[in-house]
């Protein structure tokens, strides 16, 4: 970010690559001007005009290209200056006024609230007029079975989504659910983008046409149809002054493989940038069972989503195609101290490698790590987004899942195997490694020949939160999903902050982040700044309403930077930070066994476990005594909603745990997840293999559940 005297923020793209690749657009910039009463309107008019027209090369200073968008933000008495600036530029044919929004914002002082105006200007030359029909037609359809969203939306095989009306039924059911809930689609703004997997581009065009057919006036699309899941949340919450769209469709099946014969997915995120809550997804599902027609503008033209720009169709509908990295990177630069991280990366004894696994993260990794933080471009691995994430011939077999099993190129580069064990010599290996999944909301953190479990990563970030500027005043709350280890609980107890245990699914963290917000839950206790995470390689905070893979990487780099301020001293490593944490808090040995694509017996096994929960407490098994056994039920402390049947949680008197849960992220068959945890105190054995320590628990879990007998599966698909 570069700041000028008029308090503007200029977001600078690294420019066009040679040759161009997916996710790296031609230069596309936006500027936000925050107007005050300290400068006259003429000053802001000149500033905005210079951005919209660009500046020629002068006195050996390079030319500055014109920007496509200038957002004027003004509070109170400064609103007059914003209005004058916008009107002058439109009158001079420099820009067109794309939108004007007003709201009240909280301010210090006796008034407490003041009017706030946001005016979005589009460079006139950047606006492309397109002809096309906006006439709405109603197409007949019938319900399609099985369109119930899981914890992360609806996921099926790509060919299923490509079937007649499959996507259309779900999209229309979503629009109808929003209308019934009082969400104003008419004249509203919608975000539509995805992780770049096969058929994303076609699905985006269909959704745009349906959005217009349902009254949407503005549609925002990331270049090439790309937006990482965390970036989509950032766009909803921050672009053009923030909270403009009523929500967005994210086209992703996350870490699942992509391609014609693989997986596709869609989910809706609400106006707060977070996944739709259960009441909305239940309404969507109900609509899919009774839908009889959908609305669409068949004559609306296809939009060229490969080029950034503003498209006006029939002088009524605006489609913005923007640099997919802008908003997320701008937000992250405010959360973290980029200068300190850049200093760490510049150390001669520090090196890193980042694997985007040919998912959507590639452009973001280049923008953040290389362009902003100065890392060597060679640190980027698999940084070009591909619609099949590399396919079956790639080392990961197209499975963009950041774990020890699938991120094989990264683990090899960091000197560990799929069990997290050291392999070969440490000489010449990077000090830090990380990976992202297909839609970039997940992360894996590695040190030199060292694996950090997601549960430990969450706890270590919590313990070192004050090193991150966003958490400088300390955390006010934290949360983990029920299957995630209790390592976070130990930190929260020592720090004396509330710690919540929720069902699996990021949407359950949303209410905790919005608690106390005047718009959503006025009068409730506020828990922000807030930190949360899941054992499934997801970590994040209240900066957005999704887990954020890049955020987690920057959090670790910030912690490393804080412990390595003196470059004359030996480097404090990821391994040393982890071991120091265990010495203080103890170690939660933890493993997860995944049984994917289970075709029989999964529901029978879970039903049997529910019954066994009644007789297990007090029972001694293999020298261990069961303290409690339950089908986990969660009562939301904010809105008091109840979520039942969220997994089987078996706790032993020594603190060990066995957890069974059916996952909702697969596209076919059932996925059984088995979670194993054993706690060892600070003075105990902290250096054993988590896989060895948890193996007896796994054997006991097989005995309790009858999993091999009921499912026919004797070994897990993946162990992490």
C-alpha positions in Angstrom: 0.0 0.0 0.0 1.3 3.4 -0.9 -0.2 6.5 0.8 -0.4 10.0 -0.5 -1.2 13.3 1.2 -4.9 13.0 0.5 -5.3 9.9 2.6 -5.9 7.7 -0.4 -5.0 4.0 -0.7 -3.7 3.0 -4.1 -3.9 -0.7 -4.8 -1.2 -1.6 -7.3 -1.2 -4.8 -9.3 2.1 -6.4 -10.2 1.2 -5.9 -13.8 0.8 -8.2 -16.8 2.9 -11.4 -16.8 4.6 -12.6 -19.9 2.9 -14.7 -21.1 -0.4 -14.1 -19.3 -1.7 -16.9 -17.1 -4.9 -17.6 -15.4 -5.4 -15.3 -12.4 -2.9 -12.6 -13.3 -4.7 -9.8 -15.1 -3.4 -6.8 -17.0 -2.7 -3.8 -14.7 -5.9 -3.0 -12.9 -6.0 -0.6 -10.0 -8.5 1.0 -7.7 -8.1 3.9 -5.4 -10.0 4.9 -2.3 -9.9 8.6 -1.3 -10.9 9.4 2.3 -12.0 13.0 2.2 -11.8 15.4 5.2 -12.6 19.0 5.7 -8.9 19.9 6.0 -8.6 20.1 2.2 -10.9 22.0 -0.3 -12.9 20.1 -2.9 -10.6 21.3 -5.7 -7.8 19.4 -4.1 -9.7 16.1 -4.1 -10.9 16.7 -7.6 -7.3 17.1 -8.8 -6.2 14.0 -6.9 -9.1 11.9 -8.3 -8.5 13.2 -11.8 -4.8 12.3 -11.7 -5.7 8.8 -10.8 -8.4 8.4 -13.4 -6.3 9.9 -16.2 -2.9 8.6 -15.1 0.4 10.5 -15.0 3.1 10.6 -17.6 6.8 9.9 -16.9 8.5 13.0 -15.5 11.9 13.8 -14.0 12.9 10.1 -14.2 9.8 9.1 -12.3 7.9 6.3 -14.0 4.5 6.9 -15.5 1.5 6.0 -13.5 -1.3 4.2 -15.4 -4.9 5.3 -15.1 -7.1 3.5 -12.6 -10.5 2.1 -13.4 -12.2 2.9 -10.1 -12.0 5.7 -7.5 -14.1 5.4 -4.4 -14.8 8.6 -2.5 -15.4 8.1 1.2 -16.6 11.1 3.3 -17.9 11.5 6.8 -20.1 14.4 8.1 -19.1 17.8 6.8 -16.7 16.3 4.3 -19.7 14.9 2.3 -20.1 18.2 0.4 -16.5 17.9 -0.9 -17.2 14.3 -2.1 -20.4 15.4 -3.9 -18.6 18.4 -5.6 -15.7 16.2 -6.6 -17.9 13.5 -8.2 -20.1 16.0 -10.0 -17.2 17.9 -11.4 -15.5 14.8 -12.8 -18.7 13.5 -14.3 -19.4 16.9 -15.9 -15.9 16.9 -17.4 -16.5 13.4 -18.9 -13.6 12.0 -16.9 -15.7 9.6 -14.9 -19.2 8.3 -14.5 -20.9 8.0 -11.1 -21.5 4.2 -10.6 -23.1 4.3 -7.2 -23.9 6.5 -4.2 -24.5 5.0 -0.8 -25.2 6.7 2.6 -25.3 5.3 6.1 -24.6 6.3 9.6 -21.2 5.4 11.1 -20.1 5.4 14.7 -17.8 8.3 15.7 -16.2 9.6 18.9 -17.7 12.5 20.7 -21.2 13.3 22.0 -22.9 12.7 18.6 -21.8 9.1 18.5 -23.1 8.7 15.0 -22.5 10.7 11.8 -23.7 10.4 8.2 -21.2 8.6 5.9 -21.3 8.8 2.1 -19.5 6.5 -0.4 -19.4 7.5 -4.1 -17.9 5.1 -6.6 -16.5 6.6 -9.8 -15.7 4.6 -12.9 -13.2 5.9 -15.4 -15.4 6.7 -18.4 -12.9 5.2 -20.9 -12.9 2.0 -18.9 -16.7 1.5 -19.1 -17.7 -0.7 -22.0 -21.3 -0.3 -23.2 -22.8 -3.6 -24.3 -26.1 -4.3 -26.1 -28.3 -7.1 -25.0 -31.8 -7.9 -23.7 -32.7 -7.7 -20.0 -36.1 -9.2 -20.6 -36.9 -11.8 -18.0 -38.3 -15.2 -18.9 -39.6 -17.8 -16.5 -38.4 -21.3 -17.4 -40.3 -24.3 -16.2 -38.5 -26.9 -14.1 -39.1 -29.7 -11.6 -37.5 -30.5 -8.2 -34.2 -32.5 -8.3 -33.5 -34.8 -5.5 -30.4 -34.4 -3.2 -29.8 -30.7 -3.3 -29.3 -30.3 0.4 -26.2 -28.1 1.2 -23.6 -29.6 3.6 -21.3 -27.7 6.0 -19.7 -26.0 3.0 -22.5 -25.7 0.4 -23.7 -28.2 -2.2 -21.1 -30.5 -3.7 -21.6 -33.1 -6.4 -19.8 -34.5 -9.4 -19.3 -31.9 -12.1 -21.4 -33.8 -14.6 -24.3 -33.7 -12.2 -24.1 -29.9 -12.0 -24.0 -29.8 -15.8 -27.3 -31.7 -16.1 -30.3 -29.8 -17.2 -31.5 -27.2 -14.6 -29.4 -28.7 -11.8 -27.4 -25.5 -11.1 -30.4 -23.3 -12.1 -32.7 -25.0 -9.5 -30.2 -24.4 -6.7 -29.5 -20.8 -7.6 -33.2 -19.9 -7.9 -34.0 -21.7 -4.6 -31.3 -19.5 -3.0 -32.7 -16.3 -4.5 -36.2 -17.3 -3.3 -35.0 -18.1 0.2 -33.3 -14.7 0.4 -36.4 -12.9 -0.8 -38.5 -14.7 1.8 -36.1 -13.6 4.4 -36.5 -10.0 3.4 -33.2 -9.6 1.6 -33.6 -7.0 -1.2 -32.3 -8.5 -4.5 -34.0 -5.8 -6.5 -31.4 -3.2 -7.5 -28.8 -5.0 -5.4 -25.2 -6.2 -5.9 -24.1 -9.8 -6.1 -20.6 -11.3 -6.1 -20.0 -14.4 -8.3 -16.6 -16.2 -8.6 -14.9 -19.4 -7.7 -11.7 -21.4 -7.4 -11.1 -21.8 -11.2 -12.1 -25.5 -11.4 -13.6 -27.0 -14.5 -16.9 -25.5 -15.6 -16.6 -22.4 -13.3 -16.6 -20.1 -16.3 -19.8 -21.5 -17.7 -21.5 -21.5 -14.3 -20.6 -17.9 -13.7 -22.4 -16.8 -17.0 -25.5 -18.7 -16.0 -25.6 -17.2 -12.6 -25.1 -13.7 -13.9 -28.1 -14.1 -16.3 -30.2 -15.5 -13.4 -29.2 -12.7 -11.1 -30.3 -10.1 -13.6 -33.5 -12.1 -14.1 -34.1 -11.8 -10.3 -33.7 -8.1 -10.2 -30.0 -7.7 -9.4 -28.5 -4.5 -10.9 -24.8 -5.0 -10.2 -22.6 -8.1 -10.4 -19.0 -8.3 -9.3 -16.7 -11.0 -10.7 -13.0 -11.6 -10.1 -10.8 -11.6 -13.2 -10.9 -15.1 -14.9 -13.8 -15.8 -12.6 -11.4 -16.3 -9.7 -11.8 -15.4 -6.1 -10.4 -17.4 -3.2 -13.0 -18.1 -0.5 -11.4 -15.7 2.0 -11.0 -13.1 -0.8 -14.7 -13.4 -1.6 -15.5 -12.6 2.1 -13.1 -9.7 2.0 -14.7 -8.3 -1.2 -18.2 -8.5 0.3 -17.0 -6.7 3.5 -14.6 -4.2 2.1 -14.9 -3.4 -1.6 -16.3 0.1 -2.6 -16.5 1.1 1.0 -17.7 -2.2 2.4 -20.9 -4.2 2.8 -22.3 -3.3 -0.6 -23.4 -6.7 -1.9 -26.3 -8.7 -0.3 -24.0 -11.7 -0.7 -22.2 -13.9 -3.1 -22.0 -17.3 -4.8 -18.7 -19.1 -4.4 -18.1 -21.8 -6.9 -15.8 -24.3 -5.2 -15.6 -27.8 -3.9 -12.7 -26.7 -1.8 -10.0 -29.4 -1.5 -11.9 -31.9 -3.7 -10.4 -32.7 -7.1 -11.6 -30.7 -10.1 -12.4 -31.7 -13.7 -15.1 -33.1 -15.9 -15.1 -36.4 -14.0 -14.4 -34.9 -10.6 -16.2 -32.5 -8.2 -18.0 -29.2 -8.4 -19.6 -27.1 -5.7 -21.5 -23.9 -4.9 -22.3 -22.1 -1.7 -23.9 -18.8 -0.8 -22.2 -16.3 1.6 -24.4 -13.6 3.2 -24.0 -9.8 3.5 -21.6 -10.2 6.4 -19.2 -12.2 4.1 -19.8 -15.4 6.0 -21.4 -18.8 4.9 -25.2 -18.9 5.0 -26.4 -20.0 8.4 -28.5 -23.1 8.9 -31.8 -21.3 8.7 -30.9 -20.1 5.3 -29.5 -23.4 4.0 -32.6 -25.2 5.3 -34.8 -22.7 3.5 -32.8 -23.3 0.3 -33.2 -27.0 0.6 -36.9 -26.7 1.2 -37.2 -24.6 -2.0 -35.3 -27.2 -4.0 -38.0 -29.7 -3.2 -40.9 -27.6 -4.4 -39.4 -25.4 -7.2 -41.4 -25.2 -10.4 -39.7 -22.4 -12.4 -36.6 -20.2 -12.4 -36.1 -16.7 -13.8 -33.4 -15.8 -16.3 -32.4 -13.2 -18.9 -31.6 -15.5 -21.8 -30.8 -12.4 -24.0 -28.2 -11.0 -21.6 -24.7 -11.2 -23.2 -21.8 -13.3 -22.0 -19.3 -11.1 -20.1 -15.6 -11.4 -20.9 -14.4 -12.3 -17.4 -10.8 -12.6 -18.6 -10.3 -8.8 -18.8 -10.8 -6.4 -15.9 -13.3 -3.6 -16.7 -16.7 -2.3 -16.1 -19.5 -3.4 -18.5 -22.8 -1.6 -18.8 -25.5 -3.7 -20.5 -28.5 -1.8 -22.0 -27.4 1.1 -19.9 -29.1 -0.6 -16.9 -27.0 -3.5 -15.6 -23.4 -3.1 -14.4 -20.9 -6.0 -14.3 -17.5 -5.3 -12.8 -14.6 -7.6 -13.5 -11.9 -6.7 -11.1 -8.4 -7.8 -10.0 -9.2 -10.8 -7.7 -6.3 -10.0 -5.4 -6.9 -6.3 -4.6 -9.3 -6.3 -1.7 -7.9 -9.3 0.2 -4.3 -8.1 0.0 -5.3 -4.6 1.0 -7.1 -6.0 4.1 -4.2 -8.3 5.0 -1.8 -5.4 4.9 -3.8 -3.7 7.7 -4.0 -6.9 9.8 -0.2 -7.6 9.7 3.0 -5.7 9.9 4.3 -6.3 6.3 7.4 -4.3 7.0 8.5 -6.6 9.9 7.7 -9.7 7.8 9.6 -8.3 4.9 12.6 -7.9 7.1 12.4 -11.5 8.3 12.2 -12.8 4.7 15.2 -10.7 3.8 17.4 -12.5 6.4 20.2 -14.6 4.8 19.4 -17.5 7.1 15.7 -17.6 6.3 14.0 -19.1 3.3 10.5 -20.3 2.5 8.4 -22.3 0.0 4.7 -22.0 -0.6 2.6 -24.6 -2.5 -0.6 -23.3 -4.0 -1.3 -26.8 -5.4 -2.5 -25.3 -8.7 -5.6 -23.9 -6.9 -6.8 -20.3 -6.8 -4.1 -19.2 -4.3 -1.4 -18.7 -6.9 -2.1 -15.1 -7.8 -2.5 -14.2 -4.1 0.8 -15.9 -3.2 2.6 -14.0 -5.9 1.0 -10.7 -4.9 1.7 -11.1 -1.1 4.9 -13.1 -0.8 6.8 -11.8 -3.9 5.4 -8.4 -4.8 4.6 -7.1 -1.3 7.1 -9.0 0.9 10.0 -9.3 -1.4 10.4 -13.1 -1.5 12.2 -14.8 -4.3 9.6 -15.9 -7.0 11.3 -19.3 -6.8 9.6 -19.8 -3.5 6.3 -20.3 -5.3 5.3 -23.9 -6.1 2.4 -24.8 -8.3 1.3 -21.2 -8.5 -0.7 -21.3 -11.7 -4.4 -22.0 -11.2 -5.5 -25.0 -13.2 -9.1 -26.2 -13.7 -8.1 -29.8 -12.7 -5.5 -28.7 -10.0 -2.9 -30.6 -12.1 -5.0 -33.7 -12.7 -4.3 -37.3 -12.0 -0.8 -37.1 -13.5 0.4 -34.5 -11.0 2.2 -35.6 -7.8 -0.9 -34.7 -5.7 -3.2 -36.5 -8.3 -5.2 -33.3 -8.6 -6.2 -33.4 -4.9 -5.5 -29.8 -3.8 -5.6 -30.7 -0.1 -2.8 -29.2 2.1 -2.0 -32.3 4.2 0.9 -34.7 4.5 -0.7 -37.2 2.2 -1.5 -34.9 -0.8 1.0 -32.0 -0.6 3.8 -34.4 -1.5 6.0 -31.9 -3.4 6.0 -29.5 -0.4 6.7 -32.3 2.2 9.6 -33.5 0.0 11.0 -30.0 -0.2 10.7 -29.6 3.6 12.4 -33.0 4.4 9.5 -35.0 5.9 7.3 -37.9 4.7 3.6 -38.5 4.9 3.9 -39.4 8.5 5.6 -36.2 9.4 8.9 -37.9 10.0 12.3 -36.5 9.1 13.7 -37.7 5.8 17.3 -37.2 4.7 19.6 -34.3 5.7 18.4 -30.9 6.8 21.1 -29.1 4.9 19.8 -26.6 2.3 16.1 -27.1 3.2 13.8 -24.1 3.6 13.1 -22.8 7.2 9.4 -22.3 6.5 6.9 -24.1 4.3 3.1 -23.8 3.7 0.4 -24.9 1.4 -3.1 -24.0 0.5 -6.1 -26.0 -0.9 -8.1 -25.4 -4.0 -10.1 -22.4 -2.8 -7.3 -21.2 -0.5 -9.2 -21.2 2.8 -7.1 -24.0 4.3 -3.4 -24.1 5.2 -0.6 -26.4 6.3 2.3 -25.1 8.2 5.8 -26.7 8.1 9.2 -25.9 9.5 12.4 -27.5 8.3 11.7 -31.2 8.8 8.9 -30.3 11.1 5.1 -30.6 10.8 2.8 -28.4 12.9 -0.6 -29.9 13.4 -3.6 -27.6 12.7 -4.7 -27.8 16.3 -1.3 -26.9 17.6 -1.0 -24.1 15.0 -4.2 -22.6 16.3 -3.1 -22.7 19.9 0.4 -21.3 19.1 -1.2 -18.4 17.2 -3.5 -17.7 20.2 -0.5 -17.8 22.7 1.4 -15.3 20.5 -1.5 -13.2 19.3 -0.2 -9.9 20.6 2.7 -10.1 18.1 0.0 -9.6 15.3 -1.0 -5.9 15.1 -4.7 -6.9 14.6 -4.5 -8.5 18.1 -2.2 -5.9 19.7 -4.6 -5.3 22.6 -5.2 -9.0 23.1 -7.9 -11.5 22.2 -11.4 -11.2 23.6 -12.6 -14.6 22.5 -11.7 -17.7 20.7 -13.3 -20.9 19.4 -12.6 -24.3 18.0 -14.7 -27.0 16.4 -15.6 -29.9 18.7 -13.3 -32.5 16.9 -10.3 -30.0 17.1 -7.9 -30.8 20.0 -8.1 -29.0 23.3 -4.8 -27.3 22.9 -6.6 -24.0 22.3 -8.6 -24.4 25.6 -5.3 -24.5 27.6 -4.2 -21.2 26.2 -7.6 -19.6 26.6 -7.7 -20.7 30.3 -4.2 -19.2 31.0 -5.1 -16.0 29.1 -8.5 -15.8 30.8 -10.5 -15.4 27.6 -13.7 -17.1 26.6 -13.3 -20.3 24.5 -16.2 -21.8 22.7 -16.6 -25.3 21.3 -18.8 -25.4 18.2 -19.9 -28.0 15.6 -17.7 -28.4 12.5 -18.4 -25.8 9.9 -17.1 -22.2 9.7 -20.6 -20.8 9.7 -20.8 -21.7 13.5 -18.1 -19.1 14.2 -20.0 -16.3 12.5 -22.4 -15.4 15.3 -19.6 -15.3 17.8 -17.7 -12.8 15.6 -20.9 -10.7 15.0 -22.0 -10.8 18.7 -22.4 -7.3 20.0 -22.6 -5.8 16.5 -25.4 -3.2 16.4 -26.5 -4.6 13.0 -26.8 -8.2 14.0 -26.8 -8.8 17.7 -27.1 -5.5 19.6 -26.7 -5.8 23.4 -24.8 -9.0 23.3 -21.3 -9.4 24.6 -18.6 -8.7 22.0 -15.8 -11.3 21.5 -13.7 -9.4 19.0 -10.8 -9.5 18.3 -11.6 -13.1 17.8 -9.5 -16.2 16.8 -10.9 -19.5 15.6 -10.0 -22.7 13.8 -10.6 -26.3 13.0 -8.5 -29.4 12.9 -9.2 -29.7 9.2 -6.4 -27.2 8.4 -8.6 -24.1 8.8 -7.6 -21.0 10.8 -8.8 -17.4 10.8 -10.1 -14.4 12.7 -12.8 -11.8 12.6 -11.1 -9.8 9.8 -13.4 -11.7 7.5 -16.0 -14.4 8.0 -14.2 -17.3 6.4 -11.1 -19.3 7.3 -8.1 -17.9 5.5 -5.1 -19.8 4.3 -3.0 -16.8 3.6 -3.9 -15.2 6.9 -2.6 -18.3 8.7 0.7 -18.2 6.8 1.2 -14.5 7.6 0.3 -15.1 11.2 3.2 -17.6 11.5 5.5 -15.3 9.6 4.6 -12.5 12.0 5.3 -14.7 15.0 8.6 -15.7 13.5 9.4 -12.0 12.8 8.6 -11.1 16.4 11.0 -13.7 17.7 13.7 -12.8 15.3 14.0 -9.1 15.5 17.8 -9.2 15.9 19.3 -10.6 12.7 22.6 -11.0 14.4 21.2 -13.7 16.6 20.5 -17.3 15.5 17.2 -17.8 13.8 14.4 -19.0 16.1 12.7 -21.7 14.1 9.2 -23.1 13.7 10.3 -26.3 15.5 11.7 -24.3 18.5 8.5 -22.2 18.8 6.4 -25.4 18.8 8.5 -27.1 21.4 8.5 -24.1 23.6 4.7 -24.0 23.5 4.5 -27.7 24.5 6.9 -27.0 27.4 4.5 -24.4 28.7 1.1 -25.9 28.0 1.7 -29.6 27.4 1.1 -31.5 24.2 -2.2 -32.7 22.8 -1.2 -35.7 20.7 -3.7 -35.8 17.8 -4.5 -37.7 14.7 -7.4 -37.9 12.2 -8.3 -41.0 10.2 -10.5 -40.3 7.1 -12.5 -43.1 5.5 -13.6 -41.6 2.2 -16.3 -42.8 -0.3 -17.9 -45.3 2.1 -20.8 -46.9 0.3 -22.4 -48.8 3.1 -22.7 -49.0 6.8 -21.8 -45.4 7.7 -25.3 -44.3 8.9 -25.7 -47.7 10.7 -22.4 -47.2 12.5 -23.3 -43.7 13.7 -26.8 -44.8 14.9 -25.2 -47.7 16.8 -22.7 -45.3 18.4 -25.6 -43.1 19.6 -27.1 -46.1 21.4 -23.7 -47.1 22.8 -23.3 -43.6 24.3 -25.9 -44.6 26.9 -23.8 -47.5 28.2 -20.2 -46.4 27.7 -19.7 -43.9 30.7 -17.9 -45.6 33.6 -16.8 -48.6 31.4 -13.2 -49.7 31.5 -11.6 -50.5 28.1 -8.0 -51.5 27.5 -7.0 -49.9 30.9 -8.9 -46.7 30.2 -12.2 -45.6 31.8 -14.8 -43.7 29.8 -15.8 -40.4 31.6 -18.5 -39.4 29.2 -20.0 -40.3 25.8 -22.5 -38.2 23.9 -23.9 -37.1 20.6 -22.7 -33.6 20.5 -25.3 -30.9 20.6 -24.5 -27.1 20.4 -26.6 -24.3 21.7 -25.4 -21.0 20.1 -24.7 -18.6 23.0 -25.6 -15.6 20.7 -28.9 -16.5 19.0 -29.7 -19.6 21.1 -30.2 -21.8 18.1 -29.6 -25.5 18.6 -27.6 -27.8 16.4 -28.0 -31.5 17.2 -26.3 -34.7 16.0 -22.9 -33.1 15.4 -20.7 -36.1 16.1 -20.0 -38.7 18.7 -17.7 -37.4 21.5 -16.2 -40.0 23.8 -14.0 -38.7 26.6 -11.9 -40.8 29.0 -10.9 -39.9 32.6 -7.3 -39.2 31.5 -8.5 -36.5 29.0 -8.1 -38.7 26.0 -10.8 -38.5 23.3 -12.3 -40.5 20.5 -14.6 -38.6 18.1 -16.6 -39.9 15.2 -18.3 -37.7 12.6 -19.8 -38.0 9.1 -18.4 -35.2 6.9 -20.5 -33.1 4.6 -17.8 -32.1 2.2 -17.7 -35.1 0.0 -19.4 -35.3 -3.4 -20.3 -39.1 -3.4 -20.5 -41.8 -0.8 -20.0 -41.0 2.9 -16.8 -39.8 4.6 -16.3 -41.1 8.1 -13.8 -39.0 10.1 -12.2 -40.5 13.3 -10.4 -38.1 15.6 -8.0 -39.3 18.3 -6.5 -37.2 21.1 -4.3 -37.9 24.1 -2.9 -35.2 26.4 0.6 -35.2 27.9 1.5 -32.5 30.5 4.4 -30.1 30.2 6.7 -32.5 32.2 5.7 -35.6 30.3 6.9 -37.2 27.1 6.6 -34.5 24.5 8.8 -35.9 21.7 6.9 -39.1 20.6 5.2 -39.6 17.2 1.6 -38.5 17.3 0.7 -41.5 15.1 2.3 -44.0 17.6 0.7 -42.4 20.6 -2.8 -42.3 19.1 -2.6 -45.8 17.5 -4.0 -47.6 20.7 -6.9 -45.2 20.6 -7.6 -46.0 17.0 -7.7 -49.7 17.8 -10.1 -49.0 20.6 -12.3 -46.9 18.3 -12.6 -49.8 15.9 -13.7 -52.0 18.7 -16.3 -49.5 20.0 -17.7 -48.6 16.5 -17.6 -51.9 14.6 -16.4 -49.8 11.7 -14.6 -52.6 9.8 -17.5 -55.0 10.1 -20.2 -52.5 9.1 -18.4 -50.7 6.3 -15.9 -53.3 5.0 -13.1 -50.8 5.4 -10.0 -51.9 7.3 -7.7 -49.0 6.7 -8.3 -45.2 6.4 -7.9 -43.4 3.1 -5.9 -40.6 4.7 -4.2 -40.2 8.1 -3.3 -36.6 9.2 
